[in-house]
Amino acid sequence: MSKKAENAKTFGALLAQAWENTPSFIISNDDYIYCLFPLDETNENWKEASLTFPDASIEQNEIDSTQAIALLIEELKVLPTYGAESIVTTKPKLDQAASRLAEFTE
């Protein structure tokens, strides 16, 4: 399996985990897919992850809730560049974002 395919598979699992956890924040735009979600019920530990196009580079970090809020604010600052429609709020939009990972596994 290529490194791009491995990254896409890893990120696909993170994307599914983000969708299942509340609260979570997912963005999908032409340049990257980003997710931020809690790792436990206390909402003290969070996972931040992104997959960048077209090279399929992946970044992921475990952070605390204060860092999560700061990172969310940073993502919201760039939102006007991509538009509010880049926020993933429905299952069809999640499926659309996840389908973009397939280009690295084919």
N, C-alpha and C positions, 0 to 999 in steps of 0.2 A: 504494500500500500504506500502510495506517495505521501510525502509530508503534507501537501495540500489536502489530500483526502483524509489523513489522520486529523488535521486541524478542523476540517469541516465536520467530521464525525464527533469530535470532542465538543465543538461549539454547538452542534445540534442537540447534544445531551444537555448542555448548559441552558440553551434556549427553552427546551422542554421543562427543565427544572424551574426556570424563571417564571414560566407561564403558570406553573402549579403553585407557586408561592405568592403570598400576598403580604404586604404590598410589593409590587415589582414594577420595573420600568424597562420597557423595550423600545428601541428605535431601530428602524431599518431604512436606509437611504442608499443612494448610488455608491457611496464610498465605503460604508461599513454597516454592520449590525452590532448593536450594543445592548447589553442587559445588565441590570443591577437588581439584586434580590437578596432577601434575608436568608441566612443559612439555618436559623433555628427560631423557635417560637418566641424567644426573648427579643428578637429584632436587634440584638447587640452585635451580631457578626453577619457580615454581608459578603456577597461575591459580586465582583465587577468583572465583566468580560466583554471583549470585542473581537470581531473578526473583520479584517480589512480586505477590500477588493482592490485590485484583481489578484493580489499575491497570496491571499488566504493566511496572512500572518495572524496569529492569535495572541491576545494578551489576557491574562486573568490574574486577579488579585483578591485575597481575602482581606477585608478591611473592617473597621469598626463603624458604628452608626454615625458618628460625627463626620468621618471621612465620606461615608455614603451620601450624606446630605450635601456636603461640599461638591462631590462629583456630580450629583444630580443637578445642582445649580449650574455647574459648568456646562453640562449637556443642554440644559434649557437655554443657556446663552447663545448656543449655536443653532438652536432650533429654527429661528427665522431664516437661516440660510437654506434649510431643507424643507421647511413647512411643517405645519402641525400634522399633516397626513402621514408623516414619517413615524409618528408614534403608533405602536402596535397596541390596539385596544380590543380587537375582536379575533376570534379563532380563524376566520378566513385571512385576515392580515397576518396572523402568525404563520399559517400554512404557506402564504405567499413568501414571507421572509425565509422560512425553512427551505422552501423549494429552491431558493437561490444557492443553497449549499451544494445542491446536486451537481452544479457545474464543476466542482472540484473532485467529485467522486466518479465521474464518468470516464 
